[in-house]
Amino acid sequence: MICVSKYELEESIKYGFDKSKLILIYNGVPRKRFYDKKTTGNNINLLFIGRLDYQKGFDILISAMEKNLLMVILN
């Protein structure tokens, strides 16, 4: 089984999953790929990939959005 965080891995072990059948693969993109990227203008682009549920805090993100924010949502 693939776990996407150390917490998820530890919880899986705690709930009885066979440790030898678990693998930890972090989700995400290496940050260093984007260090040299320059922005133009005052607009902010945001890409959200994930399930739209309360735990993700999506409601907080929407309420905090500014007018110059472009958000693309992939559910």
Secondary structure, DSSP 8 states (H G I E B T S, - for coil): -EESSHHHHHHHHHTT--GGG-EE---S--GGGGTT----SS-EEEEEES--SGGGTHHHHHHH--TTEEEEEE-
